[in-house]
Amino acid sequence: MATVALSQVKLGDKISDDVLTPLGGVLLQKGKVVTPRELDIMRAFLVPQVKIEMPANQAEKVQENVKQEPVVPSLSATPLHDEYDQMIVLLKRVINEIRSGQPIPVMDMRTQLEKMLQHENMYQVLTFTPRHFIEREYLLHNSVLVSLTSYRIAQWCGLPRKDWIPIALAGLLHDIGNVKIDQAILAKPSTLTTAENEEMKRHTVLGYQLLKNIASLNEGVKLSALQHHERIDGSGYPLAIDSTKIHPYAKIVAIADIYHAMTLNRYYRKAASPYFVLEQIQSDAFGKLEPGYVRVFVEKVTQFHNGNIVKLSDDRVGEIVFTDSIHPTRPWVSINGTIINLTVDRHLHIKEVMG
């Protein structure tokens, strides 16, 4: 272990002791591998020096200011990431099998889903990031993330335990109808024409048709594929039904789908800030989404994140130090000892959750 000036920290170095904020919060945890993001965070907080792990002979060289070659950074990995990646691989296989006329391997999907959910305690909605995301695989990642988030919302909203796995499966399969849509439409980098938009909307009906005769799926899973774009005021599609006819699974999947659709990069736009998206979901709760589910979702995903490092819309970096339960998307942020109350400074918002 060696204590080195921040200017001497290299990409790939491993932090050997917690790095603290001026208020005593943990900025970076012990064992964190330094990537460009970690360097940006420490520079923003004016961290003067860091303890890093290295062999004794290398430590002596650092103290003597001998330049070393940077190490290629390695992304952090968890068992959840491993099972997540396996789920992406399985979905690719499933899509190919459906397109070749084979039945959907529901048991394979459920088995892998259960393996992934064994590590659901590692999943934080606002901060979890796939290791290998690329834009052309957006629909795959959206399906897995909606599955994880739907599972969490079901827990938070007090649905019976027997519904947790089925609702996660509903999230996983909600967009399955897209395998029957022209891939040129799904990957189009510009605005869809009216005809293309109508074709894209057919994925709901096509998904239900793929699932409706599978005896091992309950009706909520099947209806989620059909109804996840319905809205409680009857303004959605494909049937324009109101709240009384929308299955609870579909109401939950709709919230998770909107959140991840907006916080993942797409061909035609970059991802939006999670906090900005939560505000949009809150506004849509009035007449569009199930308000009780939305309230619980926003409260739960924000209450765990005091101490998180965030970037504001003016590019300043700070630490969340307080979250008001009445305005959970507008916490107090400490920037170099100055508290920014986003409830008051409404011209600002959180642009990025950095760690």
ChimeraX attribute file (.defattr): number of C-alpha atoms within 10 A of each C-alpha:
attribute: neighborCount
match mode: 1-to-1
recipient: residues
	/A:1	15
	/A:2	18
	/A:3	18
	/A:4	17
	/A:5	15
	/A:6	16
	/A:7	12
	/A:8	16
	/A:9	20
	/A:10	21
	/A:11	19
	/A:12	17
	/A:13	21
	/A:14	20
	/A:15	23
	/A:16	19
	/A:17	17
	/A:18	16
	/A:19	20
	/A:20	16
	/A:21	21
	/A:22	16
	/A:23	13
	/A:24	9
	/A:25	16
	/A:26	16
	/A:27	22
	/A:28	21
	/A:29	13
	/A:30	16
	/A:31	14
	/A:32	19
	/A:33	20
	/A:34	22
	/A:35	18
	/A:36	11
	/A:37	12
	/A:38	17
	/A:39	16
	/A:40	13
	/A:41	20
	/A:42	20
	/A:43	14
	/A:44	15
	/A:45	19
	/A:46	13
	/A:47	18
	/A:48	11
	/A:49	15
	/A:50	20
	/A:51	20
	/A:52	22
	/A:53	17
	/A:54	16
	/A:55	9
	/A:56	11
	/A:57	8
	/A:58	15
	/A:59	18
	/A:60	13
	/A:61	12
	/A:62	19
	/A:63	13
	/A:64	9
	/A:65	12
	/A:66	11
	/A:67	10
	/A:68	11
	/A:69	7
	/A:70	11
	/A:71	12
	/A:72	12
	/A:73	15
	/A:74	12
	/A:75	13
	/A:76	9
	/A:77	10
	/A:78	11
	/A:79	14
	/A:80	20
	/A:81	20
	/A:82	13
	/A:83	19
	/A:84	24
	/A:85	19
	/A:86	15
	/A:87	24
	/A:88	17
	/A:89	12
	/A:90	16
	/A:91	20
	/A:92	12
	/A:93	12
	/A:94	21
	/A:95	17
	/A:96	12
	/A:97	14
	/A:98	16
	/A:99	11
	/A:100	9
	/A:101	8
	/A:102	11
	/A:103	13
	/A:104	15
	/A:105	13
	/A:106	15
	/A:107	11
	/A:108	12
	/A:109	18
	/A:110	16
	/A:111	12
	/A:112	15
	/A:113	22
	/A:114	15
	/A:115	17
	/A:116	21
	/A:117	20
	/A:118	12
	/A:119	15
	/A:120	16
	/A:121	9
	/A:122	13
	/A:123	17
	/A:124	16
	/A:125	20
	/A:126	20
	/A:127	15
	/A:128	13
	/A:129	13
	/A:130	15
	/A:131	13
	/A:132	11
	/A:133	14
	/A:134	13
	/A:135	15
	/A:136	13
	/A:137	14
	/A:138	18
	/A:139	18
	/A:140	21
	/A:141	25
	/A:142	24
	/A:143	26
	/A:144	24
	/A:145	26
	/A:146	30
	/A:147	26
	/A:148	26
	/A:149	27
	/A:150	31
	/A:151	26
	/A:152	24
	/A:153	25
	/A:154	23
	/A:155	14
	/A:156	14
	/A:157	16
	/A:158	9
	/A:159	15
	/A:160	9
	/A:161	10
	/A:162	8
	/A:163	16
	/A:164	19
	/A:165	19
	/A:166	21
	/A:167	30
	/A:168	30
	/A:169	29
	/A:170	31
	/A:171	32
	/A:172	28
	/A:173	24
	/A:174	31
	/A:175	23
	/A:176	26
	/A:177	22
	/A:178	19
	/A:179	17
	/A:180	16
	/A:181	17
	/A:182	12
	/A:183	11
	/A:184	9
	/A:185	16
	/A:186	18
	/A:187	16
	/A:188	12
	/A:189	12
	/A:190	10
	/A:191	10
	/A:192	14
	/A:193	10
	/A:194	9
	/A:195	8
	/A:196	16
	/A:197	13
	/A:198	12
	/A:199	14
	/A:200	19
	/A:201	16
	/A:202	17
	/A:203	22
	/A:204	24
	/A:205	17
	/A:206	19
	/A:207	23
	/A:208	22
	/A:209	15
	/A:210	17
	/A:211	24
	/A:212	16
	/A:213	10
	/A:214	14
	/A:215	8
	/A:216	9
	/A:217	16
	/A:218	16
	/A:219	16
	/A:220	20
	/A:221	25
	/A:222	25
	/A:223	23
	/A:224	30
	/A:225	30
	/A:226	29
	/A:227	28
	/A:228	28
	/A:229	25
	/A:230	26
	/A:231	24
	/A:232	22
	/A:233	16
	/A:234	17
	/A:235	15
	/A:236	16
	/A:237	17
	/A:238	17
	/A:239	13
	/A:240	17
	/A:241	17
	/A:242	16
	/A:243	18
	/A:244	10
	/A:245	12
	/A:246	21
	/A:247	18
	/A:248	19
	/A:249	27
	/A:250	28
	/A:251	25
	/A:252	28
	/A:253	30
	/A:254	23
	/A:255	26
	/A:256	28
	/A:257	24
	/A:258	18
	/A:259	25
	/A:260	24
	/A:261	21
	/A:262	20
	/A:263	20
	/A:264	21
	/A:265	17
	/A:266	18
	/A:267	14
	/A:268	11
	/A:269	11
	/A:270	12
	/A:271	14
	/A:272	17
	/A:273	20
	/A:274	24
	/A:275	24
	/A:276	19
	/A:277	19
	/A:278	25
	/A:279	16
	/A:280	14
	/A:281	22
	/A:282	18
	/A:283	14
	/A:284	16
	/A:285	19
	/A:286	13
	/A:287	15
	/A:288	21
	/A:289	22
	/A:290	20
	/A:291	18
	/A:292	10
	/A:293	18
	/A:294	24
	/A:295	15
	/A:296	13
	/A:297	25
	/A:298	20
	/A:299	19
	/A:300	17
	/A:301	21
	/A:302	23
	/A:303	15
	/A:304	12
	/A:305	20
	/A:306	16
	/A:307	20
	/A:308	19
	/A:309	23
	/A:310	23
	/A:311	22
	/A:312	17
	/A:313	14
	/A:314	11
	/A:315	11
	/A:316	13
	/A:317	25
	/A:318	27
	/A:319	31
	/A:320	21
	/A:321	18
	/A:322	18
	/A:323	21
	/A:324	15
	/A:325	13
	/A:326	9
	/A:327	14
	/A:328	21
	/A:329	25
	/A:330	26
	/A:331	25
	/A:332	23
	/A:333	27
	/A:334	22
	/A:335	18
	/A:336	16
	/A:337	13
	/A:338	10
	/A:339	15
	/A:340	19
	/A:341	18
	/A:342	19
	/A:343	17
	/A:344	10
	/A:345	11
	/A:346	9
	/A:347	9
	/A:348	15
	/A:349	20
	/A:350	23
	/A:351	19
	/A:352	21
	/A:353	18
	/A:354	16
	/A:355	18
